[in-house]
Amino acid sequence: MRRSHGKYSGKGRNLKSKGRLPITIHIREYRAGEKVRIDINPRFSKGMPYLRFNKKVGEVVGMQGNSVIVAVKDINKPKTLIVYGAHLEKI
């Protein structure tokens, strides 16, 4: 059987855990200009950014539905990510 090449391949089982998130995490509000840290929460797969952006600091640009648009500098290129609020921490 061929090996899987998904998001979690080769990362071990430590990223996967069970349980529900508290409602306060889902209803947090973010304003444009705030600094946030991307901290991937493995319990919630919706709106999850790619693993290379984990623990990066960015600035909130705006909202898109229930998600947040975050501007991040990746090496020397500015990039915008659309991330669900469960994967963000205010700084």
Gaussian input, Z-matrix of N, CA and C with variables (Angstrom, degrees):
# hf/3-21g

backbone

0 1
 N
 C     1     B1
 C     2     B2     1     A1
 N     3     B3     2     A2     1     D1
 C     4     B4     3     A3     2     D2
 C     5     B5     4     A4     3     D3
 N     6     B6     5     A5     4     D4
 C     7     B7     6     A6     5     D5
 C     8     B8     7     A7     6     D6
 N     9     B9     8     A8     7     D7
 C    10    B10     9     A9     8     D8
 C    11    B11    10    A10     9     D9
 N    12    B12    11    A11    10    D10
 C    13    B13    12    A12    11    D11
 C    14    B14    13    A13    12    D12
 N    15    B15    14    A14    13    D13
 C    16    B16    15    A15    14    D14
 C    17    B17    16    A16    15    D15
 N    18    B18    17    A17    16    D16
 C    19    B19    18    A18    17    D17
 C    20    B20    19    A19    18    D18
 N    21    B21    20    A20    19    D19
 C    22    B22    21    A21    20    D20
 C    23    B23    22    A22    21    D21
 N    24    B24    23    A23    22    D22
 C    25    B25    24    A24    23    D23
 C    26    B26    25    A25    24    D24
 N    27    B27    26    A26    25    D25
 C    28    B28    27    A27    26    D26
 C    29    B29    28    A28    27    D27
 N    30    B30    29    A29    28    D28
 C    31    B31    30    A30    29    D29
 C    32    B32    31    A31    30    D30
 N    33    B33    32    A32    31    D31
 C    34    B34    33    A33    32    D32
 C    35    B35    34    A34    33    D33
 N    36    B36    35    A35    34    D34
 C    37    B37    36    A36    35    D35
 C    38    B38    37    A37    36    D36
 N    39    B39    38    A38    37    D37
 C    40    B40    39    A39    38    D38
 C    41    B41    40    A40    39    D39
 N    42    B42    41    A41    40    D40
 C    43    B43    42    A42    41    D41
 C    44    B44    43    A43    42    D42
 N    45    B45    44    A44    43    D43
 C    46    B46    45    A45    44    D44
 C    47    B47    46    A46    45    D45
 N    48    B48    47    A47    46    D46
 C    49    B49    48    A48    47    D47
 C    50    B50    49    A49    48    D48
 N    51    B51    50    A50    49    D49
 C    52    B52    51    A51    50    D50
 C    53    B53    52    A52    51    D51
 N    54    B54    53    A53    52    D52
 C    55    B55    54    A54    53    D53
 C    56    B56    55    A55    54    D54
 N    57    B57    56    A56    55    D55
 C    58    B58    57    A57    56    D56
 C    59    B59    58    A58    57    D57
 N    60    B60    59    A59    58    D58
 C    61    B61    60    A60    59    D59
 C    62    B62    61    A61    60    D60
 N    63    B63    62    A62    61    D61
 C    64    B64    63    A63    62    D62
 C    65    B65    64    A64    63    D63
 N    66    B66    65    A65    64    D64
 C    67    B67    66    A66    65    D65
 C    68    B68    67    A67    66    D66
 N    69    B69    68    A68    67    D67
 C    70    B70    69    A69    68    D68
 C    71    B71    70    A70    69    D69
 N    72    B72    71    A71    70    D70
 C    73    B73    72    A72    71    D71
 C    74    B74    73    A73    72    D72
 N    75    B75    74    A74    73    D73
 C    76    B76    75    A75    74    D74
 C    77    B77    76    A76    75    D75
 N    78    B78    77    A77    76    D76
 C    79    B79    78    A78    77    D77
 C    80    B80    79    A79    78    D78
 N    81    B81    80    A80    79    D79
 C    82    B82    81    A81    80    D80
 C    83    B83    82    A82    81    D81
 N    84    B84    83    A83    82    D82
 C    85    B85    84    A84    83    D83
 C    86    B86    85    A85    84    D84
 N    87    B87    86    A86    85    D85
 C    88    B88    87    A87    86    D86
 C    89    B89    88    A88    87    D87
 N    90    B90    89    A89    88    D88
 C    91    B91    90    A90    89    D89
 C    92    B92    91    A91    90    D90
 N    93    B93    92    A92    91    D91
 C    94    B94    93    A93    92    D92
 C    95    B95    94    A94    93    D93
 N    96    B96    95    A95    94    D94
 C    97    B97    96    A96    95    D95
 C    98    B98    97    A97    96    D96
 N    99    B99    98    A98    97    D97
 C   100   B100    99    A99    98    D98
 C   101   B101   100   A100    99    D99
 N   102   B102   101   A101   100   D100
 C   103   B103   102   A102   101   D101
 C   104   B104   103   A103   102   D102
 N   105   B105   104   A104   103   D103
 C   106   B106   105   A105   104   D104
 C   107   B107   106   A106   105   D105
 N   108   B108   107   A107   106   D106
 C   109   B109   108   A108   107   D107
 C   110   B110   109   A109   108   D108
 N   111   B111   110   A110   109   D109
 C   112   B112   111   A111   110   D110
 C   113   B113   112   A112   111   D111
 N   114   B114   113   A113   112   D112
 C   115   B115   114   A114   113   D113
 C   116   B116   115   A115   114   D114
 N   117   B117   116   A116   115   D115
 C   118   B118   117   A117   116   D116
 C   119   B119   118   A118   117   D117
 N   120   B120   119   A119   118   D118
 C   121   B121   120   A120   119   D119
 C   122   B122   121   A121   120   D120
 N   123   B123   122   A122   121   D121
 C   124   B124   123   A123   122   D122
 C   125   B125   124   A124   123   D123
 N   126   B126   125   A125   124   D124
 C   127   B127   126   A126   125   D125
 C   128   B128   127   A127   126   D126
 N   129   B129   128   A128   127   D127
 C   130   B130   129   A129   128   D128
 C   131   B131   130   A130   129   D129
 N   132   B132   131   A131   130   D130
 C   133   B133   132   A132   131   D131
 C   134   B134   133   A133   132   D132
 N   135   B135   134   A134   133   D133
 C   136   B136   135   A135   134   D134
 C   137   B137   136   A136   135   D135
 N   138   B138   137   A137   136   D136
 C   139   B139   138   A138   137   D137
 C   140   B140   139   A139   138   D138
 N   141   B141   140   A140   139   D139
 C   142   B142   141   A141   140   D140
 C   143   B143   142   A142   141   D141
 N   144   B144   143   A143   142   D142
 C   145   B145   144   A144   143   D143
 C   146   B146   145   A145   144   D144
 N   147   B147   146   A146   145   D145
 C   148   B148   147   A147   146   D146
 C   149   B149   148   A148   147   D147
 N   150   B150   149   A149   148   D148
 C   151   B151   150   A150   149   D149
 C   152   B152   151   A151   150   D150
 N   153   B153   152   A152   151   D151
 C   154   B154   153   A153   152   D152
 C   155   B155   154   A154   153   D153
 N   156   B156   155   A155   154   D154
 C   157   B157   156   A156   155   D155
 C   158   B158   157   A157   156   D156
 N   159   B159   158   A158   157   D157
 C   160   B160   159   A159   158   D158
 C   161   B161   160   A160   159   D159
 N   162   B162   161   A161   160   D160
 C   163   B163   162   A162   161   D161
 C   164   B164   163   A163   162   D162
 N   165   B165   164   A164   163   D163
 C   166   B166   165   A165   164   D164
 C   167   B167   166   A166   165   D165
 N   168   B168   167   A167   166   D166
 C   169   B169   168   A168   167   D167
 C   170   B170   169   A169   168   D168
 N   171   B171   170   A170   169   D169
 C   172   B172   171   A171   170   D170
 C   173   B173   172   A172   171   D171
 N   174   B174   173   A173   172   D172
 C   175   B175   174   A174   173   D173
 C   176   B176   175   A175   174   D174
 N   177   B177   176   A176   175   D175
 C   178   B178   177   A177   176   D176
 C   179   B179   178   A178   177   D177
 N   180   B180   179   A179   178   D178
 C   181   B181   180   A180   179   D179
 C   182   B182   181   A181   180   D180
 N   183   B183   182   A182   181   D181
 C   184   B184   183   A183   182   D182
 C   185   B185   184   A184   183   D183
 N   186   B186   185   A185   184   D184
 C   187   B187   186   A186   185   D185
 C   188   B188   187   A187   186   D186
 N   189   B189   188   A188   187   D187
 C   190   B190   189   A189   188   D188
 C   191   B191   190   A190   189   D189
 N   192   B192   191   A191   190   D190
 C   193   B193   192   A192   191   D191
 C   194   B194   193   A193   192   D192
 N   195   B195   194   A194   193   D193
 C   196   B196   195   A195   194   D194
 C   197   B197   196   A196   195   D195
 N   198   B198   197   A197   196   D196
 C   199   B199   198   A198   197   D197
 C   200   B200   199   A199   198   D198
 N   201   B201   200   A200   199   D199
 C   202   B202   201   A201   200   D200
 C   203   B203   202   A202   201   D201
 N   204   B204   203   A203   202   D202
 C   205   B205   204   A204   203   D203
 C   206   B206   205   A205   204   D204
 N   207   B207   206   A206   205   D205
 C   208   B208   207   A207   206   D206
 C   209   B209   208   A208   207   D207
 N   210   B210   209   A209   208   D208
 C   211   B211   210   A210   209   D209
 C   212   B212   211   A211   210   D210
 N   213   B213   212   A212   211   D211
 C   214   B214   213   A213   212   D212
 C   215   B215   214   A214   213   D213
 N   216   B216   215   A215   214   D214
 C   217   B217   216   A216   215   D215
 C   218   B218   217   A217   216   D216
 N   219   B219   218   A218   217   D217
 C   220   B220   219   A219   218   D218
 C   221   B221   220   A220   219   D219
 N   222   B222   221   A221   220   D220
 C   223   B223   222   A222   221   D221
 C   224   B224   223   A223   222   D222
 N   225   B225   224   A224   223   D223
 C   226   B226   225   A225   224   D224
 C   227   B227   226   A226   225   D225
 N   228   B228   227   A227   226   D226
 C   229   B229   228   A228   227   D227
 C   230   B230   229   A229   228   D228
 N   231   B231   230   A230   229   D229
 C   232   B232   231   A231   230   D230
 C   233   B233   232   A232   231   D231
 N   234   B234   233   A233   232   D232
 C   235   B235   234   A234   233   D233
 C   236   B236   235   A235   234   D234
 N   237   B237   236   A236   235   D235
 C   238   B238   237   A237   236   D236
 C   239   B239   238   A238   237   D237
 N   240   B240   239   A239   238   D238
 C   241   B241   240   A240   239   D239
 C   242   B242   241   A241   240   D240
 N   243   B243   242   A242   241   D241
 C   244   B244   243   A243   242   D242
 C   245   B245   244   A244   243   D243
 N   246   B246   245   A245   244   D244
 C   247   B247   246   A246   245   D245
 C   248   B248   247   A247   246   D246
 N   249   B249   248   A248   247   D247
 C   250   B250   249   A249   248   D248
 C   251   B251   250   A250   249   D249
 N   252   B252   251   A251   250   D250
 C   253   B253   252   A252   251   D251
 C   254   B254   253   A253   252   D252
 N   255   B255   254   A254   253   D253
 C   256   B256   255   A255   254   D254
 C   257   B257   256   A256   255   D255
 N   258   B258   257   A257   256   D256
 C   259   B259   258   A258   257   D257
 C   260   B260   259   A259   258   D258
 N   261   B261   260   A260   259   D259
 C   262   B262   261   A261   260   D260
 C   263   B263   262   A262   261   D261
 N   264   B264   263   A263   262   D262
 C   265   B265   264   A264   263   D263
 C   266   B266   265   A265   264   D264
 N   267   B267   266   A266   265   D265
 C   268   B268   267   A267   266   D266
 C   269   B269   268   A268   267   D267
 N   270   B270   269   A269   268   D268
 C   271   B271   270   A270   269   D269
 C   272   B272   271   A271   270   D270

   B1=1.4512
   B2=1.5319
   B3=1.3198
   B4=1.4662
   B5=1.5156
   B6=1.2985
   B7=1.4559
   B8=1.5240
   B9=1.3167
   B10=1.4477
   B11=1.5348
   B12=1.3190
   B13=1.4591
   B14=1.5262
   B15=1.3205
   B16=1.4534
   B17=1.5162
   B18=1.3257
   B19=1.4657
   B20=1.5182
   B21=1.3291
   B22=1.4551
   B23=1.5275
   B24=1.3178
   B25=1.4594
   B26=1.5242
   B27=1.3003
   B28=1.4526
   B29=1.5118
   B30=1.3069
   B31=1.4566
   B32=1.5229
   B33=1.3166
   B34=1.4594
   B35=1.5085
   B36=1.2971
   B37=1.4553
   B38=1.5235
   B39=1.3321
   B40=1.4551
   B41=1.5285
   B42=1.3308
   B43=1.4626
   B44=1.5177
   B45=1.3232
   B46=1.4541
   B47=1.5247
   B48=1.2796
   B49=1.4510
   B50=1.5186
   B51=1.3045
   B52=1.4573
   B53=1.5192
   B54=1.2843
   B55=1.4526
   B56=1.5154
   B57=1.3068
   B58=1.4585
   B59=1.5178
   B60=1.3257
   B61=1.4626
   B62=1.5186
   B63=1.3211
   B64=1.4573
   B65=1.5286
   B66=1.3044
   B67=1.4583
   B68=1.5201
   B69=1.3395
   B70=1.4618
   B71=1.5259
   B72=1.3236
   B73=1.4612
   B74=1.5266
   B75=1.3325
   B76=1.4590
   B77=1.5250
   B78=1.3235
   B79=1.4681
   B80=1.5277
   B81=1.3267
   B82=1.4652
   B83=1.5193
   B84=1.3129
   B85=1.4599
   B86=1.5218
   B87=1.3168
   B88=1.4606
   B89=1.5218
   B90=1.3174
   B91=1.4662
   B92=1.5214
   B93=1.3160
   B94=1.4624
   B95=1.5214
   B96=1.3149
   B97=1.4487
   B98=1.5181
   B99=1.3343
   B100=1.4623
   B101=1.5252
   B102=1.3248
   B103=1.4642
   B104=1.5277
   B105=1.3389
   B106=1.4570
   B107=1.5211
   B108=1.3252
   B109=1.4633
   B110=1.5206
   B111=1.3151
   B112=1.4539
   B113=1.5145
   B114=1.3204
   B115=1.4545
   B116=1.5198
   B117=1.3193
   B118=1.4627
   B119=1.5165
   B120=1.3171
   B121=1.4586
   B122=1.5285
   B123=1.3382
   B124=1.4558
   B125=1.5244
   B126=1.3276
   B127=1.4586
   B128=1.5179
   B129=1.3330
   B130=1.4602
   B131=1.5217
   B132=1.3314
   B133=1.4633
   B134=1.5208
   B135=1.3275
   B136=1.4609
   B137=1.5324
   B138=1.3207
   B139=1.4530
   B140=1.5113
   B141=1.3298
   B142=1.4563
   B143=1.5302
   B144=1.3317
   B145=1.4665
   B146=1.5230
   B147=1.3087
   B148=1.4512
   B149=1.5268
   B150=1.3252
   B151=1.4667
   B152=1.5215
   B153=1.3056
   B154=1.4649
   B155=1.5333
   B156=1.3256
   B157=1.4567
   B158=1.5279
   B159=1.3350
   B160=1.4528
   B161=1.5321
   B162=1.3272
   B163=1.4765
   B164=1.5251
   B165=1.3279
   B166=1.4634
   B167=1.5237
   B168=1.3161
   B169=1.4644
   B170=1.5229
   B171=1.3171
   B172=1.4511
   B173=1.5149
   B174=1.3291
   B175=1.4637
   B176=1.5199
   B177=1.3195
   B178=1.4582
   B179=1.5196
   B180=1.3350
   B181=1.4654
   B182=1.5189
   B183=1.3308
   B184=1.4550
   B185=1.5132
   B186=1.3280
   B187=1.4586
   B188=1.5224
   B189=1.3256
   B190=1.4579
   B191=1.5199
   B192=1.3209
   B193=1.4562
   B194=1.5140
   B195=1.3428
   B196=1.4599
   B197=1.5186
   B198=1.3107
   B199=1.4592
   B200=1.5210
   B201=1.3353
   B202=1.4575
   B203=1.5262
   B204=1.3227
   B205=1.4571
   B206=1.5286
   B207=1.3360
   B208=1.4640
   B209=1.5151
   B210=1.3334
   B211=1.4613
   B212=1.5226
   B213=1.3493
   B214=1.4616
   B215=1.5205
   B216=1.3374
   B217=1.4542
   B218=1.5192
   B219=1.3298
   B220=1.4515
   B221=1.5235
   B222=1.3178
   B223=1.4619
   B224=1.5261
   B225=1.3180
   B226=1.4684
   B227=1.5170
   B228=1.3393
   B229=1.4600
   B230=1.5236
   B231=1.3220
   B232=1.4710
   B233=1.5284
   B234=1.3173
   B235=1.4614
   B236=1.5155
   B237=1.3251
   B238=1.4581
   B239=1.5174
   B240=1.3207
   B241=1.4568
   B242=1.5138
   B243=1.3141
   B244=1.4612
   B245=1.5221
   B246=1.3320
   B247=1.4636
   B248=1.5178
   B249=1.3292
   B250=1.4539
   B251=1.5303
   B252=1.3020
   B253=1.4565
   B254=1.5147
   B255=1.3458
   B256=1.4619
   B257=1.5186
   B258=1.3310
   B259=1.4622
   B260=1.5252
   B261=1.3238
   B262=1.4593
   B263=1.5214
   B264=1.3205
   B265=1.4633
   B266=1.5059
   B267=1.3212
   B268=1.4632
   B269=1.5218
   B270=1.3222
   B271=1.4689
   B272=1.5148
   A1=108.93
   A2=116.96
   A3=121.51
   A4=111.22
   A5=114.94
   A6=121.02
   A7=111.05
   A8=116.18
   A9=121.54
   A10=109.96
   A11=116.30
   A12=121.26
   A13=110.35
   A14=116.94
   A15=121.49
   A16=112.90
   A17=116.26
   A18=121.98
   A19=112.51
   A20=116.78
   A21=120.72
   A22=113.15
   A23=118.71
   A24=119.05
   A25=109.96
   A26=116.91
   A27=122.52
   A28=114.83
   A29=119.29
   A30=122.02
   A31=112.46
   A32=118.52
   A33=121.27
   A34=111.92
   A35=115.63
   A36=120.48
   A37=112.68
   A38=117.81
   A39=119.19
   A40=113.04
   A41=119.34
   A42=120.33
   A43=112.17
   A44=116.98
   A45=119.50
   A46=110.06
   A47=117.39
   A48=120.81
   A49=107.88
   A50=115.67
   A51=119.77
   A52=109.79
   A53=116.13
   A54=121.09
   A55=110.85
   A56=115.26
   A57=121.45
   A58=109.60
   A59=113.92
   A60=119.75
   A61=110.02
   A62=118.04
   A63=120.10
   A64=111.08
   A65=116.40
   A66=121.71
   A67=111.57
   A68=118.43
   A69=120.80
   A70=111.61
   A71=117.57
   A72=120.62
   A73=110.54
   A74=117.14
   A75=121.23
   A76=112.83
   A77=117.79
   A78=119.30
   A79=113.17
   A80=118.81
   A81=120.84
   A82=110.17
   A83=115.78
   A84=120.18
   A85=109.92
   A86=115.43
   A87=121.96
   A88=108.36
   A89=115.71
   A90=121.43
   A91=109.75
   A92=115.79
   A93=120.67
   A94=109.71
   A95=115.89
   A96=121.46
   A97=114.60
   A98=118.27
   A99=120.90
   A100=110.80
   A101=116.13
   A102=121.36
   A103=108.14
   A104=116.20
   A105=121.50
   A106=109.75
   A107=115.54
   A108=121.61
   A109=107.56
   A110=116.67
   A111=121.38
   A112=107.35
   A113=116.08
   A114=122.38
   A115=106.96
   A116=116.67
   A117=121.51
   A118=110.12
   A119=115.43
   A120=122.82
   A121=107.64
   A122=119.15
   A123=120.45
   A124=114.08
   A125=117.61
   A126=119.80
   A127=112.67
   A128=117.34
   A129=120.84
   A130=107.98
   A131=117.05
   A132=120.14
   A133=113.37
   A134=118.00
   A135=120.73
   A136=110.23
   A137=117.91
   A138=122.02
   A139=113.76
   A140=117.20
   A141=121.29
   A142=109.74
   A143=118.23
   A144=119.64
   A145=110.62
   A146=116.17
   A147=121.05
   A148=109.18
   A149=117.83
   A150=122.22
   A151=114.11
   A152=119.24
   A153=120.00
   A154=112.34
   A155=117.67
   A156=121.40
   A157=112.75
   A158=118.11
   A159=121.03
   A160=110.27
   A161=116.57
   A162=125.51
   A163=113.78
   A164=119.74
   A165=121.80
   A166=109.37
   A167=115.76
   A168=122.24
   A169=108.53
   A170=116.06
   A171=120.87
   A172=110.72
   A173=114.88
   A174=121.55
   A175=109.05
   A176=116.11
   A177=121.35
   A178=109.03
   A179=115.76
   A180=121.62
   A181=110.16
   A182=116.48
   A183=120.52
   A184=110.30
   A185=114.57
   A186=121.24
   A187=109.24
   A188=115.34
   A189=121.71
   A190=106.63
   A191=115.75
   A192=120.28
   A193=109.43
   A194=116.76
   A195=121.09
   A196=112.33
   A197=117.24
   A198=121.48
   A199=111.14
   A200=114.55
   A201=121.99
   A202=108.34
   A203=117.17
   A204=121.71
   A205=107.23
   A206=115.95
   A207=122.17
   A208=108.98
   A209=117.29
   A210=122.68
   A211=108.06
   A212=116.03
   A213=122.14
   A214=107.73
   A215=115.93
   A216=120.11
   A217=107.66
   A218=117.11
   A219=123.08
   A220=108.15
   A221=116.72
   A222=125.71
   A223=107.00
   A224=120.50
   A225=121.01
   A226=113.17
   A227=117.54
   A228=120.52
   A229=111.16
   A230=117.52
   A231=118.75
   A232=109.47
   A233=116.39
   A234=121.72
   A235=109.27
   A236=115.82
   A237=120.75
   A238=108.44
   A239=115.75
   A240=122.24
   A241=109.00
   A242=115.88
   A243=121.45
   A244=106.19
   A245=115.75
   A246=122.03
   A247=109.26
   A248=116.36
   A249=120.46
   A250=108.89
   A251=117.86
   A252=123.03
   A253=115.18
   A254=118.34
   A255=121.00
   A256=111.77
   A257=117.50
   A258=122.25
   A259=112.10
   A260=118.20
   A261=122.31
   A262=111.40
   A263=116.53
   A264=123.63
   A265=108.72
   A266=117.43
   A267=120.35
   A268=109.80
   A269=115.97
   A270=120.58
   A271=109.33
   D1=137.54
   D2=179.68
   D3=-71.60
   D4=150.44
   D5=179.78
   D6=-77.55
   D7=145.26
   D8=178.49
   D9=-75.57
   D10=147.66
   D11=178.65
   D12=-124.20
   D13=39.68
   D14=-177.65
   D15=-80.74
   D16=-171.79
   D17=-177.69
   D18=-60.13
   D19=-38.42
   D20=-172.93
   D21=-98.40
   D22=7.30
   D23=-176.62
   D24=-67.59
   D25=132.46
   D26=179.33
   D27=77.52
   D28=3.67
   D29=-177.68
   D30=-97.68
   D31=-6.01
   D32=179.11
   D33=81.26
   D34=176.54
   D35=-177.24
   D36=-85.71
   D37=-5.50
   D38=-175.35
   D39=-68.09
   D40=-16.89
   D41=178.10
   D42=-83.83
   D43=-17.69
   D44=-176.47
   D45=-100.67
   D46=129.70
   D47=175.53
   D48=-147.67
   D49=161.80
   D50=-178.17
   D51=-102.71
   D52=164.04
   D53=176.91
   D54=125.96
   D55=161.44
   D56=-179.66
   D57=-103.04
   D58=155.85
   D59=177.59
   D60=-89.20
   D61=146.01
   D62=174.95
   D63=-65.69
   D64=152.49
   D65=-176.63
   D66=-64.77
   D67=-26.28
   D68=-178.61
   D69=-65.24
   D70=-27.84
   D71=178.07
   D72=-70.37
   D73=-34.53
   D74=-178.29
   D75=-75.26
   D76=-26.41
   D77=-173.54
   D78=-104.79
   D79=13.14
   D80=175.95
   D81=-61.86
   D82=147.08
   D83=178.36
   D84=-112.73
   D85=140.57
   D86=179.36
   D87=-123.74
   D88=137.84
   D89=179.18
   D90=-110.39
   D91=154.07
   D92=179.63
   D93=-61.93
   D94=136.20
   D95=179.15
   D96=97.67
   D97=-12.32
   D98=179.39
   D99=-73.94
   D100=147.02
   D101=175.22
   D102=-89.90
   D103=133.74
   D104=178.60
   D105=-134.30
   D106=152.92
   D107=174.05
   D108=-107.38
   D109=132.24
   D110=176.45
   D111=-81.49
   D112=116.53
   D113=179.77
   D114=-130.83
   D115=100.96
   D116=-173.37
   D117=-64.92
   D118=127.98
   D119=177.86
   D120=-102.02
   D121=110.86
   D122=-174.42
   D123=-70.34
   D124=-12.91
   D125=179.32
   D126=-76.60
   D127=-11.30
   D128=-175.86
   D129=-133.23
   D130=110.41
   D131=-172.81
   D132=-90.92
   D133=-14.25
   D134=-178.62
   D135=-71.86
   D136=132.73
   D137=176.47
   D138=67.24
   D139=30.37
   D140=-177.55
   D141=-85.38
   D142=129.39
   D143=177.36
   D144=-76.55
   D145=168.53
   D146=178.76
   D147=-66.30
   D148=149.84
   D149=-172.68
   D150=-62.47
   D151=-22.85
   D152=-179.21
   D153=-68.70
   D154=-18.26
   D155=179.78
   D156=-93.12
   D157=3.57
   D158=-179.76
   D159=-63.85
   D160=136.48
   D161=179.71
   D162=69.42
   D163=12.07
   D164=176.12
   D165=-85.49
   D166=151.37
   D167=178.97
   D168=-102.89
   D169=136.05
   D170=179.16
   D171=-142.11
   D172=-177.31
   D173=-178.83
   D174=-121.24
   D175=136.49
   D176=179.73
   D177=-71.74
   D178=128.44
   D179=177.84
   D180=-97.41
   D181=-41.14
   D182=-179.27
   D183=179.89
   D184=-167.60
   D185=-179.99
   D186=-114.86
   D187=151.75
   D188=173.31
   D189=-138.61
   D190=94.65
   D191=-174.02
   D192=68.23
   D193=-126.30
   D194=177.47
   D195=-89.17
   D196=-3.36
   D197=-176.57
   D198=-99.53
   D199=167.79
   D200=-177.48
   D201=-117.01
   D202=136.05
   D203=175.35
   D204=-92.29
   D205=121.40
   D206=-175.06
   D207=-119.41
   D208=131.19
   D209=175.56
   D210=-93.86
   D211=123.33
   D212=-177.38
   D213=-127.44
   D214=144.21
   D215=174.87
   D216=-97.01
   D217=114.75
   D218=-179.48
   D219=-105.48
   D220=105.88
   D221=-171.48
   D222=58.65
   D223=-98.10
   D224=177.79
   D225=-119.51
   D226=1.29
   D227=-178.15
   D228=-102.63
   D229=130.84
   D230=173.04
   D231=-77.15
   D232=133.54
   D233=-179.54
   D234=-131.23
   D235=151.56
   D236=176.11
   D237=-113.03
   D238=134.11
   D239=179.76
   D240=-118.74
   D241=145.90
   D242=173.51
   D243=-107.27
   D244=109.55
   D245=-170.73
   D246=-125.53
   D247=139.65
   D248=174.60
   D249=-73.82
   D250=148.23
   D251=-174.51
   D252=-61.39
   D253=-20.30
   D254=179.78
   D255=-69.08
   D256=-15.69
   D257=-178.69
   D258=-103.03
   D259=14.39
   D260=-177.41
   D261=-122.03
   D262=149.25
   D263=172.11
   D264=-129.00
   D265=135.29
   D266=175.47
   D267=-73.95
   D268=144.88
   D269=177.52
   D270=-107.15

